[in-house]
Every structure is written in C-alpha cells, then in structure tokens.
Amino acid sequence: MSTVIDRSQADFHRLAGFLPGHQTPWIADLRARALARFAEQGYPTPREEAWKYTDLAPLAGKHFQPLATRDEVVARVAIDDYVLDPQWPRLVFIDGYHVPALSMLPAGVSLAPLAEVLAQSPDTIKPLFTASDEARGFAALNTAFMSDGLCLRLTPNVVLEQPIHFIHIAHGGARPAASYLRHLVLAGRGSRATLIEHYVGEGADAKAGALTSTMTQCVLEEGAALEHYQLNEQGLSVYHFSSVHVHQSRGSRYVSHNVQAGARIARSDLHAVLAEPGAQCVMNGLYFGRGRQIVDNCTFIDHQAPHCSSRQIYRGVLDGESRGVFNGHVMVRQDAQHTDAQQMNSNLLLSDDAEADARPQLTINADDVKCSHGATVGQLNEDALFYLRARGVAAERARAMLVQAFAADIVSHMSAERVRMHLDALIAARLGR
Amino acid sequence: MAEGSNLEHLIEREYKAGFVTDVEQESLPPGLSEGVIREISRKKGEPDFMLEWRLQAYRHWLTLREPTWAHVHYPPVDFQAISYFSQPRKDKDRPKSLDEVDPKLLETYEKLGIPLREREMLAGVAVDAVFDSVSIGTTYKAKLAELGIIFCSFSEAVREHPELVRKYLGTVVPQSDNFYAALNSAVFSDGSFVYVPKGVRCPMELSTYFRINAANTGQFERTLIIADEGAQVSYLEGCTAPRRDENQLHAAVVELVALDNAKIKYSTVQNWYPGDEEGRGGIYNFVTKRGVCRGANSHISWTQVETGSAITWKYPSVILQGDNSVGEFYSVALTNNYQQADTGTKMVHIGRNTRSTIISKGISAGHGQNAYRGLVKVLKSAQGARNFTQCDSLLFGNRCGAHTFPYIEVKNRSAQVEHEATTSKISEDQLFYCMQRGLSREDAVSLIVNGFCKAVFKELPMEFAVEAQKLLGVSLEGAVG
C-alpha cells in the first residue's frame, strides 16, 4: 500500500499550486493535513470493520491522476444522453471540473461551482470544513485533492420548483483520471430544494478506468427540506466512492434516493445527524450488481435528539458474480426519547455466483423508542414466476417484471417523474438482455 | 415516583446465591507458564497426548491478543494473577458415592436448592456436579452405562476413554480458535464428557451444576458431547456462584458433535454473580460454545437463559455440515445494574437444505448493556438453505442500552434468509390492561416479560423453565420503566 501513499504525495506536490484556494493559507493547510492523515494508512482494507466486505486490492496497482486545471478538461462530450429534462438547471462537470459551456445555471439562486467560491470568497464556507478535518481514507484524500463541485446556498424560505441536475462525466484524456468532487448544500430556514447528483462516463477506456471520489455536505436549518438523488451509472471500469454528511436541525426533512447501478467498485457512505427534535430522515437505496461489481452501501443515522424519525429501505438486485453489501447503523443516543427508526434491507440473488451481505445494526441507549430493522436475502418467487408463465409471459420478461416490481418499492418514492422514468428504462434495459 | 422507589427497593435485593463455602482448597499459586500446565496435567494424571495438546494451545495463546471488538468495557484482565487450578481436598480418596461426599459440599447444593439425592429420587436427573474444578459426585452412572452411554467428568474421560477424547477433542473448537478458547485448551481443569452410542436415545436429561467457589480461581471447564449416529441426548447446564468483590474469569469451551440423524439439545441457565449495584465484582464469562452437525439430518439446539455475570461474551454456534441438518438458538439475556452482555450465535450453512432458527430476547434495565451479535452465513454449497432470525429487545429505564449487530452473508441464490429485530419498552397500555384486572404492577410486568420470553422458555426442559422464570422474576421484579 505504500506505493499508493507515495503516488498520492507525489501528485499532491505536483498539483498543490494549482488546486483551487491554494492562495488561501487555511485551505492549503486543510489539504496538507488531510493528505498527512491519508498517508498514515492509505486506502482502507477489509481488516477495518466498515470495509469488511470490500477489498480495494484491485485499486492498489493503478495510478489515477487528478487533472491540474480546468484547461486540461476535454470539453467535447455529448451530454444529451444524460440530460433527464432539458428544462432543469444543470451543472456539468468533466473529470472533476466544471464545464460552463454545457451548464445552465438558474437565475436568482446562489449556485456556483465550488472552485469559484474557494478562489473568490473562501471564508464564507470555512465553517463547513471543520467536520472533514478528522476524516481518513477516501474522505481525507478527497479533502486533499478536491478540485471542484457544487455550492448551493438557499436563503430562508426559498422554494426551488425545479430540481438542480448535477452531471459528472468520468471522461479521461490520455491517462486514467481521478476526480475529487466536493459539494456543499446549505439549506436555510424553511427552504426547499431537490438536488440530483448524477455520475456517468467510462473513463479514458475500459482498461484504464477512472476514479471518482465525491463528498457532499448538507446542512439543513430549521424546517428546511431537501430531496437528494444520487445516481451512479458509471462504467464497469470506474471506481466510485461517494460520501454524504447531513446535519439536520429542528423539523427539517432530508430524503435520500441512492441508486448504485454502475462502477467496478461502488461505495456509498451516508451519514445523517438528527441534531434537533422533529427532524426526519429518509434513506431509500437501490443497487444493482452484475459482472464482478461490488456495491457497498454504508449508512449511519445518528439520533441525537428526541422526537425524530428515520426510515431506511435498501433493496439490492445482484446478478453475475457481483456482491452487494448493506451496512446500516442506527444509533439512538441516551436522550433521544420517542425516536422512531426503521431500517429494512432486501436482496434478490439472480445468479449462482452473486453474493449478498447484510449488516443492519441498532445501537439503542434510550428506552422509550420504537426501533426495528430487518433484512432478507432470497430469489424471485417461484409462484409468481409460474403465474406469469402460465399466462404466456416469456421467462425473461416475467423475471424483468418481477425485478421491476421489487425495485418499484424504492422508485415509486421518488417525486421526480423524469428520474422514475429513467430508472424504469434502465432496469428494463438491464434485464432485457 | 412510585415506580422509582419500587425499582430501588428491588435492585437493592442481595444476590441470593451469594455465600462462600468454607472448604479448604488445594490451589496452585497464581500465574501461568508451561510449568503450571505440566503441573495441572500431572495432578490430573493425564496421558502424554493431553499434555502435548495443552502445551500446543498455550504456545499459540502466547501469540494472541485479547479481542476488543465486543460491545463491552472492562479493565484489562491480569492473566498472571489468576490461579489456574483448585480442587477440594482429599482428591486421593475420591468419593465413590454421594455418602462419601464432604457434607459441606452437599450443604452448598442444598442452599442453592439442588439437593442431589432428592433429584436422584424424584426428578430422575443424572447430575454430574462440578464443585470448582473437580467432579465430586456422579449419579445414575450405572444406569446410563447399561445403555452404553458415557457420562463422566472430563478428567475421567481422558483416563478411561482416551481414544474418544483424542478423536473428537478440538475438532469443533480448535485450540487456535480464539484467545479464550486457546487459554481454555491450555489450562482446562475439568468439565463433562458425554458419549451416546449409535441409535441410543438417552432416557433422562443429563445435568451439571457448575459453581465457582474459591476466590481468585478462574474456572476453565471443557465439555464435549458426542451423539453418534441416530443418538439423542438432552443436556442441562446451570450455574450460580458465591458473591465476591473481585472479578473472576470464566472461559469455558463446549463442543458438540452430532453424527447422522443424531440430535443434541443443550440448555443453559446462567446465574453467576453479576456484581453489585455499583458494578463492582461479578464474573467475566467469556465462553466459546460450538456444535457441528456433521451427519445428515442431524440436529443441534442451544437454549440459554443468561441472567448472571458482570460480562457475558458468548456465541453458541452451529456448523451445519450435513445435508438437511438443523440448527437452533433460543436465548433470553438479561442485564441489570452495570451488567454487560454481548451474545448471539453463528449459523454456518454448508450442507444442502440446512435450516436454522434464531430467537433472541434481550432485556436491559438499570445501566445494563445488552447486545445481540450474530452471523448467518450461507456458503455456495448450501442449496436450499433456510434461516429465520428474530431478535427482540425490551428496555427498562433510559440509562440502559440494547444493541443488535447481525451479519448476514449469502452466497447461494436458492437460500432464504430473514432477519428481523424490534426494540421497545413495556407499553403503558399493556400495564393498564393488566392492572385493571387486579394484578399488581410487578405481577403485570412479570407477566408481560414472561410472555416476551415465552418462545424461548418453551424450549427449556420443564424443571429448567420453572427455574428460569423464577430467576428472571428475581432479577427484574419492579424494574418498571
């Protein structure tokens, strides 16, 4: 593993003078400290409990280099396939940098590429970086190399009618590229918005691959509501690591729709802190595995205050030799009475070589709570298949229908119709064979 | 608050089995080394292979570190401060029958409410009582011997049936399995050995009472139960220990082997000294229990009621190797005051059409911390495997904790695995309903708790079920949240 550390340090010395915010001492310090923390351990290994089922050994021999500047981005990419709705405001990024020519920014909203904010008014977002100053592994690497991202600031009581569509394309030029994205969402009191993070692209070529690392930090003030989609449809040679940190105040509502349908290894971390009474947190997850994919979902919901609720439903469909992991942890702190927390994970194994690992965990330190969790692993219902076959539905089609129904439990909770349609098409294409 | 004072009143109740019997002990000085192990082996008159086996385990143990992953907290154990062997005096002229047993020991059992002779006559239970480390009385042996069943102390088995011990010892829990299993393999003092020959159905429940008596003595039992093809046996294990301020380490190993069509049922009621209301003292119970369903259609069932010990670290497991084999785990774990329990099971499905059921009920009160930790693993070969897991927790008071850490790993698509868990407290509605019908608050709670645990209690043999209910009542009465 030392080589990974060496390469990261070499990259850092090469790039430090170019990365956004390098003129600002606290940002330069933040990056250097983060790199030092990464260098202590390198990539996480399966010996760590949180990475028990995901071995990053395939990554060790690869060198994904971050691009130094926006100018290196190859801008000639067709994005029509990725645009879900042409009316939606969108930000398009390629290999870690914003491409203004492809984007369409909304009027009257404080929405800007992070690189711009880091260069022009870094002190306005300084408090948001204190939390990431302890992280290790990928989070540390992300802090060291973050090149750009999205910075959305909603003033009190602003309601965004249309979702903001963020598209990241792992394109890669001559060499395997690494992208380190950092998003900030500050939802002011009573504001309301929908954010769609969408990750696509194959990298330079199927052999070289790419690495996409993304971190999103959401702060929801009193009564704010955020619907947050993360759609990962990257190519099978891409390594995708995403983590989201949410901090919720009184009466706020955070809804996550997390769809992992791409990448050789996809790892998604979701961490929500329910800090004040009445906060609500919903996490819906849907993951598909095929080929030799590994999809690893790790969630942590921290109930710190009374009268909060959380709901988690994660569903996995695993085919080929893929492996799906759900590692969900609900923590109820001592004073978080009247917590209502539910957690459910279901897995469908479609092939003999697929594997599902579930680890739903509850840590409960208050007595007046309603907490439950469950996990199942199984295959398609034989009776249901028989029923459809008996009515003349072809075997393939019957299977596809049942998988669609299985996924519908997650998809139907999404309020953006365009996303629902997109996912239905994706499932149909996957199972149509 | 009426409930509050009730709780205090009952929590102050002293541990009922807390007394020390004044019998002279012949102990080794504290400390662990190869010399100590040789001495233990020599005192027990063991054959060479046994000594060699112990030394192997000890050398491996030296390379291991104490595990820290469990959800329990305690000061580090000084393994050199423990005396690894103690036995009641007069070990040269062992009692041949109960009449020869030291009356003081019999008195101890009387106080605990397990009069051996009465049991012998009335209950028809064969009791192999372990007082500290050496068995002192075995009943019904002759009767069992007629059927070819071997039921004796482990030391005796090593001397009388070395071929069986050699064949099976360490095949389920190897010496190198984990830190405490390695320690146990090196220094185990005594325990029970059961062999049920082909096609024999053991006509009575086999039972052992363990009791830790001498201060500063870790007790390291080793139990091995083998059910040969078509055999059936039910084994009961129950424990109490006198109160004492210093923590005592208890690291037992239990191995079960079930061959084709065999069935083993292993029941435990554990009521060791849990420490006082401030969390001082109490037993550290770090146990490795595992059974292997080696043959087709074999069946292993674990039932446990854990109300004692300051810290419990215990995962009775089943390796489902034979086709169509069945593993079961039924558990009630209660933690009160400052007790901590990290307990659960592992079900490893290897054979085709293997089935497992896990029912775990955790009850936490006071500052108790109760964790279920379990693994259900379905290997690729386990076509048609089936698992059902249910873990429920009941909480009393806002300073206790209930945690669930299940691990589910499935590599076969024809497998069906289900896990569900809930956490709640006794609802005011339920209490109101019962009290409206004339039950006192305590009786109502007891009724509800017993209902909560019923799925487990019904798996216990009759006498044990009664004892378990009583135990739960004593440990919890009045702790209404």
Interface residues (C-beta under 8 A of the other chain):
Chain A: E49 Q334 D335 Q337 N347 L349 L350 S351 D352 A354 E355 A356 D357 A358 R359 P360 Q361 L362 T363 I364 N365 A366 D367 D368 V369 K370 C371 S372 H373 G374 A375 T376 V377 G378 Q379
Chain B: W69 H71 V378 K380 S393 L395 F396 G397 N398 R399 C400 G401 A402 H403 T404 F405 P406 Y407 I408 E409 V410 K411 N412 R413 S414 A415 Q416 V417 E418 H419 E420 A421 T422 T423 S424 K425 G481
